[in-house]
Amino acid sequence: MDLLGNASRIQHGADGTGGAVGRAEGVSQELIEDIGTNPGNYYTNLHNGAFPGGAIRGNLENDEEGI
């Protein structure tokens, strides 16, 4: 069973909602700024062979402490 992740992406969609599936080719500065300003409107999804629709999902959030 292939449990290792072989694809991931950041998608637009608040907690509990699905986002449009697509490829990020040439990410705009506007999108980067929106993710930074409104991270809760986006989530990351890890895909693998056993779960091609998504094995792990996690919404982004602000880190008040900083990185």
Secondary structure, 3 states (H helix, E strand, C coil): CCCCCCEEEEEECCCCCCCCCCCCCCCCHHHHHHHHHCHHHEEEEEECCCCCCCCEEEECCCCCCCC
